[in-house]
Amino acid sequence: MISTVIPTYVRDSTDLVRLKRALDSVSSQTLSPDEIVISDDTKDETLAHKVQSLALSLRIRVIYLIHPGLSNASS
């Protein structure tokens, strides 16, 4: 099983565009992962819902973890 982890901190729509590019890049690889784990430190629920919508558009299983406050991907 191949997993790709993307740590992020979505603060605004610019960060959302960057995350979309990262997701598109990972999903279009010759050997795509079985799952993508997004670890997000955002506090904004509206942005969190937009990230979840991006994840639904992929054909790869996405696990979306929200860590409000400044934690890190390893926690």
TABEL-V948969 format. One record per run of one state. SS is the DSSP state (A for helix, B for strand, O for the rest). FROM is the first residue (numbers start at 1). LEN is the number of residues. Records with the same first field share a line. If there is no record, write none. Layout:
SS: FROM-LEN  FROM-LEN
This chain:
O: 1-2  9-4  28-7  41-4  57-4  67-9
B: 3-6  35-6  61-6
A: 13-15  45-12
